[in-house]
């Protein structure tokens, strides 16, 4: 529905927010399986009321409220849960003051990103040797070469960017992303031959290293895959992501959808948070979670990937405007509103939710969801570091029942809990763990609830523990301890007998009991997880920029 056609209709004010709402919206909302409140609230206000129920009364009350106003039918295309509801997000945080850079194949200036005010800060073409960038202001109408071509490669990036930061403008606020007030930078990595390669991804990241700070970028989301590399070799992609993280940019990558032990850059980068997928059965019950067939395996430093999983099925994303699908969707829903249900089968085939949205699947959409959570965490705690964002996202996760650890990492991310952890975090930064210097190796852990923390490892046959000290604000440090050169496994013991691997260390190995040990390799007095941020910056050429 265009703004012109909407203004010509009879409208009524929403009794909660006062937003003018087209009478025709009531019919459209019913086709979404969403019953309007008796007082006439618009769909956006109904969703906000449901999220407030979550904040005030918890999960059980939310589930009951959703079923009361919106009975869910997981088999119906019209019943896809809005992302903020399925992620149990905190409606107080919408990514304000944050900017998410999205690296993908191509983009369209979708109304959910540019209305009522433009939030696209820049469009970048990194698919060619000479990178082209166009910057925009809030009152601009973003345009770039081929913006209205309606080509398939634009569809993917449009959906990922709107999944993260769309405000639901074409859906009256219902199908919005979690970071619906964040700015975006759209970086196309597709080459003229149609391929996305390691070289084009590296160009995109290099441009972001050089220009992201000026554009206020604090989160980067990559829903692309490059060329497979031999073994776990480090790449230029890894080095640029290291640099971004050292500068405070949280980097999130999609694991891929082949369902095999195969990860290609950028998903192999140790500093990136790699996200696999889950099927949440389009409902709110954690017991129904199932692992999605996403890729998994080894990171470039020997760690395991993915670290997290997020919904990758039944996700609401926009239909690409100006395409044949968009035109057919408008016609189908017009017929349906007239009472003719013969079009339902075709609507199902196109996975349509409404005239402007369809449900999609893949880790390409799980990654920007996690990126949008990161932006909300940064709004909740502006001083939080990229490494601490990563740690808290991992800590917020809950296990997927019955899924192997290597397929799910820490488990399914929980948006509300991650934001709550960020808001309550007293530390502005954190170190990688462990680190080593001339005195020995030190181990670090954040845990505000622990009363005692110890480290136990293979260096002494797991027979003795290293006691950690607490700074009084939940930051624990154990060591230094002198370790012989070589590879050592270790875990933390929390309080009496709770054993966990190190959330700050990406290097893991199976513990033989269904879990993971953390791994530290010492050589020449240094522990391999330790990274020197200044060296990373200098290696990228960024040290020469002023």
C-alpha positions in Angstrom: 0.0 0.0 0.0 1.5 3.3 -1.0 1.4 6.4 1.1 -0.7 8.1 -1.5 -3.3 5.4 -1.5 -3.3 5.2 2.3 -4.0 9.0 2.6 -7.0 8.7 0.3 -8.7 6.1 2.6 -10.7 6.7 5.7 -8.4 6.7 8.8 -8.9 6.6 12.5 -6.4 7.5 15.2 -4.9 4.7 17.3 -6.2 5.2 20.8 -2.7 4.4 22.3 -0.3 6.4 20.1 -2.6 8.6 18.1 -1.0 7.3 14.8 -3.5 7.7 11.9 -4.5 4.1 10.9 -6.2 3.2 7.7 -9.5 1.4 8.1 -8.3 -1.0 5.5 -5.5 -2.0 7.9 -8.0 -3.9 10.0 -8.7 -6.3 7.1 -5.0 -6.6 6.4 -4.2 -7.2 10.1 -6.8 -10.0 10.2 -5.0 -11.6 7.2 -1.9 -11.6 9.4 -3.8 -13.6 12.0 -3.6 -10.6 14.4 -6.8 -9.6 16.2 -7.1 -5.9 16.8 -7.6 -4.8 20.4 -11.2 -3.7 21.1 -10.0 -0.1 21.7 -8.6 0.0 18.2 -4.9 0.1 18.9 -2.7 -0.3 15.8 -0.5 -3.4 15.3 2.7 -1.6 16.4 1.1 -0.6 19.7 -0.2 -4.2 20.3 3.3 -5.5 19.8 4.8 -3.0 22.2 2.1 -3.9 24.8 3.1 -7.5 24.4 6.8 -6.7 24.9 6.0 -4.7 28.0 4.1 -7.7 29.3 7.4 -9.7 28.9 9.3 -7.0 30.9 6.8 -6.7 33.7 5.4 -10.2 34.1 7.8 -12.7 32.4 7.8 -15.3 29.7 4.6 -17.2 30.8 2.5 -14.0 30.7 3.9 -13.0 27.3 3.1 -16.4 25.8 -0.5 -16.3 27.1 -0.9 -12.7 25.9 0.3 -13.5 22.4 -2.0 -16.5 22.1 -4.9 -14.3 23.3 -4.5 -11.5 20.8 -2.8 -13.5 18.0 -3.5 -17.2 17.9 -0.5 -18.7 16.1 -0.7 -21.2 13.4 2.8 -22.4 12.6 1.6 -23.9 9.2 0.1 -20.6 8.0 2.3 -18.2 6.1 0.3 -15.3 7.6 1.2 -16.1 11.2 5.0 -15.5 11.2 6.0 -14.0 14.6 7.5 -10.5 14.5 11.2 -10.7 15.3 11.0 -8.6 18.5 8.4 -11.0 20.0 10.2 -14.2 19.0 13.5 -12.8 20.4 12.0 -11.6 23.7 13.5 -8.2 23.1 13.5 -5.2 25.4 11.3 -2.5 23.8 13.2 0.3 25.6 16.3 -0.2 23.4 16.0 0.2 19.6 19.7 0.8 18.6 19.4 4.6 19.0 22.7 6.3 18.3 24.2 3.2 16.8 25.1 2.4 13.2 25.2 -1.1 11.7 27.3 -1.8 8.6 25.9 -4.7 6.5 28.1 -6.4 3.9 26.0 -8.3 1.4 25.5 -8.8 -2.3 23.4 -5.7 -3.0 20.7 -3.4 -1.6 17.6 -1.4 -2.2 16.6 1.8 -0.3 13.6 0.2 1.3 11.0 2.4 2.9 11.6 0.6 6.2 15.0 2.2 6.2 14.3 5.6 4.7 10.9 6.6 5.9 9.8 8.7 7.7 13.5 9.8 7.9 16.4 8.3 6.0 18.7 6.1 8.1 21.0 4.9 5.3 24.2 6.8 6.0 26.2 5.4 3.0 26.0 3.0 0.1 29.3 1.4 -1.0 30.2 -0.7 -4.0 33.2 -2.8 -3.0 32.7 -5.3 -5.8 35.2 -3.5 -8.0 38.9 -2.7 -7.6 38.0 0.9 -7.2 35.5 1.2 -4.3 32.7 3.7 -4.9 30.9 5.2 -1.9 27.9 7.7 -1.7 27.0 9.2 1.6 23.5 10.5 2.6 21.9 12.8 5.1 18.7 12.2 7.1 16.7 14.3 4.7 18.1 12.7 1.6 16.3 10.3 -0.7 19.0 7.7 -1.1 19.8 6.7 -4.7 22.8 4.9 -6.3 23.5 3.2 -9.6 21.0 0.5 -10.2 19.1 1.1 -7.0 15.7 0.4 -8.7 16.9 -2.4 -11.0 14.9 -5.0 -9.0 17.6 -7.6 -9.4 17.9 -10.8 -7.4 21.2 -9.8 -5.7 19.5 -6.7 -4.3 16.8 -8.9 -2.7 19.3 -10.6 -0.3 20.9 -7.5 1.1 17.6 -5.7 1.3 16.2 -8.4 3.5 19.2 -8.7 5.8 19.4 -4.9 6.3 15.7 -4.6 7.0 15.8 -7.7 9.3 18.3 -5.9 11.4 17.2 -2.3 11.3 13.9 -1.9 9.5 11.2 0.0 11.3 8.3 -1.8 9.8 7.1 1.3 7.9 5.2 -0.7 5.3 3.8 -3.0 7.9 2.6 -0.3 10.3 5.4 -1.1 12.7 4.6 -4.7 13.1 7.5 -6.4 11.2 10.4 -4.3 12.4 13.9 -5.3 13.3 15.2 -5.1 16.9 17.5 -2.1 16.1 14.7 -0.2 14.3 16.2 3.3 15.1 19.8 2.5 14.2 21.5 3.9 11.2 22.9 1.6 8.5 25.8 1.5 6.1 25.2 -0.7 3.1 28.3 -2.3 1.5 27.8 -4.4 -1.6 30.6 -7.0 -2.1 29.2 -8.6 -5.4 31.7 -8.4 -8.3 30.6 -7.6 -11.9 30.8 -11.3 -12.7 28.2 -12.0 -10.0 30.6 -13.7 -7.5 31.5 -12.7 -4.0 35.1 -13.6 -3.3 37.6 -13.2 -0.5 39.1 -10.3 -2.4 35.8 -8.4 -2.6 35.0 -9.1 1.1 38.4 -7.9 2.0 37.9 -4.6 0.0 34.6 -4.1 1.8 36.2 -4.6 5.2 39.2 -2.4 4.3 36.8 0.4 3.3 35.0 -0.1 6.6 38.3 0.1 8.6 39.2 3.3 6.9 35.7 5.0 7.0 33.5 3.3 9.6 34.5 5.5 12.5 33.6 8.7 10.7 30.2 7.2 9.9 29.7 6.0 13.5 29.7 2.3 12.8 29.7 0.2 16.0 28.4 -3.1 14.6 29.2 -5.0 11.4 27.1 -7.9 10.0 28.4 -10.1 7.2 25.9 -12.4 5.4 28.4 -13.4 2.7 30.8 -16.3 2.1 34.1 -16.1 0.3 36.4 -18.7 -1.1 37.3 -21.8 0.9 40.9 -21.7 2.3 43.2 -24.5 3.0 43.0 -25.8 6.6 42.5 -23.0 9.1 44.7 -20.5 7.4 44.4 -16.8 8.5 43.4 -14.4 5.8 43.3 -10.7 5.1 39.7 -10.8 6.0 40.6 -12.0 9.5 43.1 -9.2 10.0 40.6 -6.5 9.0 38.0 -8.0 11.4 40.6 -8.1 14.1 41.2 -4.4 13.5 37.5 -3.5 13.6 37.0 -5.4 16.9 40.1 -3.7 18.4 38.4 -0.4 17.5 35.2 -1.4 19.3 33.1 -2.7 16.4 31.2 -5.9 17.1 31.5 -8.1 14.1 28.9 -10.8 13.4 29.1 -13.4 10.5 26.6 -16.0 9.1 27.8 -19.6 9.4 26.2 -20.8 6.1 23.5 -23.2 5.3 25.1 -26.4 3.9 24.8 -28.3 7.2 28.4 -29.7 7.0 31.7 -29.3 8.7 32.7 -26.5 6.4 33.3 -22.9 7.2 34.8 -20.3 4.8 35.8 -16.7 5.5 34.5 -14.6 7.1 32.8 -17.2 9.3 36.2 -18.7 10.2 37.5 -15.4 11.7 38.3 -15.9 15.4 37.4 -12.3 16.3 34.0 -12.5 14.6 30.9 -13.9 16.4 29.7 -16.6 14.0 26.0 -17.4 14.1 24.4 -20.7 13.1 20.7 -21.3 12.8 17.7 -22.7 14.7 14.1 -23.5 13.9 12.0 -22.2 16.7 8.8 -23.7 15.1 7.4 -20.1 14.8 6.4 -20.1 18.5 7.8 -18.9 21.8 8.4 -22.2 23.6 12.1 -23.0 24.1 11.2 -26.7 24.3 10.4 -26.7 20.6 13.8 -25.5 19.4 15.6 -27.6 16.9 19.0 -27.0 15.3 19.1 -25.7 11.7 21.3 -27.3 9.1 23.9 -24.6 9.3 27.7 -25.1 8.9 30.0 -25.7 11.8 33.7 -26.5 12.3 37.0 -25.0 13.1 38.0 -21.3 13.2 41.2 -20.0 11.8 42.9 -20.1 15.3 41.8 -23.6 16.1 38.6 -22.5 18.0 35.1 -23.9 17.2 32.4 -22.2 15.2 29.6 -21.2 15.5 29.6 -19.5 18.9 25.8 -19.0 18.9 22.6 -19.9 17.0 19.6 -17.7 16.3 16.3 -18.1 14.4 16.9 -18.9 10.7 13.4 -19.9 9.7 10.0 -18.2 9.6 11.7 -14.8 9.7 9.7 -11.8 8.4 11.6 -9.9 5.7 10.5 -7.5 3.0 9.4 -8.3 -0.5 11.8 -6.4 -2.9 9.8 -3.4 -4.2 9.4 -3.0 -7.9 9.7 -6.7 -8.7 7.2 -9.1 -10.2 6.8 -10.7 -6.8 5.8 -7.4 -5.2 3.3 -6.7 -7.9 1.8 -10.2 -7.6 1.7 -9.9 -3.8 -0.3 -6.7 -4.0 -2.8 -8.3 -6.4 -3.1 -11.5 -4.3 -3.9 -9.7 -1.1 -6.4 -7.4 -2.8 -8.3 -10.5 -4.0 -8.1 -12.0 -0.6 -9.5 -8.9 1.1 -12.5 -9.1 -1.2 -13.3 -12.5 0.4 -11.9 -14.7 -2.3 -9.7 -17.4 -0.5 -8.7 -19.1 -3.7 -5.5 -17.2 -3.7 -4.3 -18.7 -0.3 -2.3 -21.5 -1.9 -0.3 -19.0 -4.1 0.3 -16.8 -1.1 1.7 -19.8 0.7 3.9 -20.7 -2.3 5.4 -17.2 -2.2 5.8 -17.4 1.6 3.9 -14.1 1.9 2.9 -12.7 5.3 1.3 -9.5 4.0 1.5 -7.5 0.7 5.0 -6.2 1.7 6.6 -9.0 3.7 7.4 -12.7 3.3 9.0 -15.3 5.6 12.5 -16.3 4.7 15.1 -18.8 6.0 18.9 -19.1 6.4 21.7 -18.0 8.6 22.0 -14.9 6.4 19.1 -13.6 8.5 20.2 -15.1 11.9 23.4 -13.0 11.7 21.8 -9.6 11.3 19.3 -10.4 14.1 22.3 -10.9 16.4 23.9 -7.7 15.0 20.7 -5.8 15.9 20.9 -7.2 19.5 24.5 -6.0 19.7 23.4 -2.5 18.7 20.7 -2.5 21.4 23.3 -3.7 23.9 25.5 -0.7 22.9 22.6 1.7 23.4 22.0 0.2 26.9 25.7 0.6 27.8 27.5 3.0 25.5 30.9 2.3 27.1 30.8 -1.5 26.4 33.6 -2.9 24.3 33.2 -5.2 21.3 34.7 -8.1 23.1 32.4 -7.7 26.0 29.4 -7.5 23.6 30.5 -10.9 22.3 31.0 -12.3 25.7 27.6 -11.2 27.0 25.8 -12.5 23.9 27.4 -15.9 24.5 26.5 -15.7 28.2 22.9 -14.9 27.4 22.4 -18.0 25.3 20.4 -21.1 26.4 21.2 -24.6 25.1 19.2 -26.1 22.3 18.0 -29.5 23.7 19.6 -32.5 22.2 21.8 -30.5 19.8 25.6 -31.3 19.7 27.7 -28.5 21.2 29.8 -28.1 18.1 26.6 -27.3 16.1 25.2 -24.7 18.5 28.1 -23.2 20.4 26.7 -21.7 23.6 23.1 -22.1 22.3 20.3 -19.9 21.2 20.8 -16.2 21.8 18.2 -14.4 24.1 17.9 -10.7 23.1 16.3 -9.4 26.3 18.8 -11.2 28.5 21.8 -10.0 26.5 20.6 -6.4 26.7 20.0 -6.7 30.4 23.5 -8.1 31.0 25.0 -5.2 29.0 22.9 -2.6 30.9 24.1 -4.0 34.2 27.8 -4.5 33.3 30.1 -2.4 35.4 33.2 -2.9 33.2 33.8 -0.8 30.2 36.1 -3.3 28.6 37.6 -6.8 29.0 40.7 -8.6 27.9 41.0 -11.7 25.8 41.8 -14.7 28.0 44.2 -16.0 28.7 47.1 -13.6 28.3 50.8 -14.1 29.1 53.9 -12.0 29.8 57.2 -12.5 31.4 55.6 -13.4 34.7 53.4 -16.1 33.3 49.8 -16.8 32.1 46.7 -15.1 33.5 43.1 -16.1 33.1 40.1 -13.7 33.2 36.4 -14.2 33.8 33.4 -12.0 34.2 30.8 -13.4 36.6 28.9 -11.2 39.1 27.1 -14.1 40.7 30.1 -16.3 41.5 31.4 -16.5 45.1 34.5 -18.4 44.2 36.4 -19.0 40.9 39.2 -21.4 40.2 41.1 -22.6 37.2 41.9 -26.2 36.7 44.0 -27.5 33.7 46.0 -30.3 32.1 49.3 -28.8 32.9 49.3 -30.5 36.3 47.1 -33.4 35.4 43.9 -31.6 36.5 45.0 -32.3 40.1 45.3 -28.8 41.5 43.4 -25.5 41.1 44.5 -21.9 40.6 42.5 -19.6 42.8 41.1 -16.4 41.1 40.8 -13.0 42.8 37.8 -10.7 42.5 38.0 -7.0 42.0 34.7 -6.6 43.9 32.7 -5.9 40.7 32.6 -9.4 39.1 35.9 -9.4 37.3 38.0 -12.4 38.3 41.8 -12.9 37.6 43.8 -16.0 38.2 47.5 -16.2 37.9 50.1 -15.6 36.8 51.1 -19.3 36.4 54.2 -20.5 34.5 53.2 -23.0 31.8 55.6 -25.1 29.8 55.7 -24.5 26.0 52.9 -26.4 24.3 49.1 -26.8 24.3 47.1 -27.0 27.5 43.4 -27.6 28.2 41.6 -25.9 31.1 38.3 -25.0 32.6 36.9 -22.7 35.3 35.3 -24.1 38.5 32.6 -21.7 39.7 31.7 -21.9 43.4 31.7 -25.6 44.5 31.4 -27.8 41.4 30.2 -25.9 38.3 32.7 -26.4 35.5 32.6 -24.1 32.4 34.9 -23.4 29.5 36.4 -19.9 29.1 33.8 -17.6 27.4 36.6 -15.2 26.4 38.7 -17.9 24.6 37.5 -19.1 21.2 39.9 -22.1 21.2 38.1 -25.2 22.3 38.4 -29.0 22.3 35.9 -31.7 23.2 36.2 -32.7 26.9 35.0 -36.3 26.4 31.9 -35.6 28.5 29.7 -33.9 25.9 31.2 -30.4 26.6 34.3 -28.4 25.7 37.6 -27.6 27.3 39.3 -24.3 26.5 42.8 -24.4 25.1 45.8 -22.3 25.5 49.1 -22.7 23.5 52.2 -21.2 25.0 55.3 -20.5 23.0 58.1 -18.1 23.8 56.4 -16.8 26.8 53.2 -15.7 25.0 49.7 -17.3 25.0 48.2 -17.5 21.5 44.8 -16.0 22.4 46.5 -12.7 23.4 46.4 -10.1 20.7 48.0 -6.7 20.7 45.4 -4.2 19.5 48.0 -1.6 18.4 49.8 -4.2 16.3 46.5 -5.2 14.7 45.8 -1.5 13.8 49.3 -0.9 12.5 49.1 -4.0 10.4 46.0 -2.7 8.7 47.5 0.5 7.7 45.1 2.3 10.0 47.9 3.7 12.2 48.8 6.1 9.3 45.3 7.6 9.3 44.6 10.8 11.4 
